[in-house]
């Protein structure tokens, strides 16, 4: 069964549209499925990695409205799954960045 997101991704890739995956994708496997699909359609992949800071993440989460807040266990669980990207991938240019404080 093709999920709607996968179908939309495939359609965008076939149409050669610019794409942004605005998702956490904490594991290599999470990221790899998008990179494989995009590189298979001739895309140049530029990834941005934001080094997490749990204290800053929790503060930013508290600044969200109640409906958009992520449960603390979800933030900590995702951090626990994090596999930092490998910067030597020949297909991918990964840029390591830090977030500015928002308070």
Secondary structure, 3 states (H helix, E strand, C coil): CCCHHHHHHHHHHHCCCCCCCCCCCCCHHHHHHHHHHHHHCCCCEEEEEECCCHHHHHHHHHCCCHHHCCCHHHHHHHHHHCCCCCCCCCCEEEEEECCCCCC
